[in-house]
Every structure is written in structure tokens, then in C-alpha cells.
Amino acid sequence: MSSEQEVSRMFIRYVQQALKNERINRHKVNLRRIKETPLEEWLIEEIEDPHHLDELKLTDEEIEHLEDFIENERLATAVASLSLPDKMVLYQYYYDELNDVEIGSRSGKTGQGVNYRRQRALNRIRAAYTNM
């Protein structure tokens, strides 16, 4: 496996794990808030309005500082060098699990443009990571 592929895979694993941990932490906070609600009422409310799902997503400000969620300092520094649109595309692709066309429709870009931005962002991370 080439070092470029290894860096890409490391980045993906770190970001996915960091975001997964953040999602779990936010879910635990929500569970503490609803501890005293009887289970049946909570389930009915959850089915009617799954409001907590929005709380598990990062805000634009949090995405702007995506590197804060990455434990590996070299990788965090590499991610910090990205622009906000690059971080948004990576977040939507790897965390929200949207494809390029879906991301493009939300941002007014083409799927090909989103794919190009994502690949360019990964290449920048790879270059910054290997040059440290």
C-alpha cells in the first residue's frame, strides 16, 4: 500500500472515529436529560419528533474547527490547513454519508465539482501530513 493511500485511510479512520465519539457523547448527554421520562412516553415522542438527531450534527462553526475533533496532532494540523468549504465537503461525505451529487445539490455545485473539491482536500491533507 502506498503512503498516500495509508494517509487517506488514516485520515478517514480518525475523522470517522472522532465524529462517532462526538455523536456518542452528545447522545449520552441527551439520555441524561430524559432519564426521568417513562420509556413509553419517550418512545412516542421520539417517533413523532426525532429532535435529538439534529443535535448530533456539528454546526458550521464546529465544522470550521474540525481539527479539534482529531486526536492525532499531525493529522489535525493537516486538516486545519483546509478551507471551510473543503471541511464541509469532507464532513458531509464521511459523516453525513452523502454522495457527491447530494452534497452538490445542497451547495449549488455539480457532483463533479464536489468530487474534485473532496479529492483536492484529501490531497492537501496528504501533502501537509507527509511534509511534517
Disulfide bonds with the S-S distance in Angstrom:
none
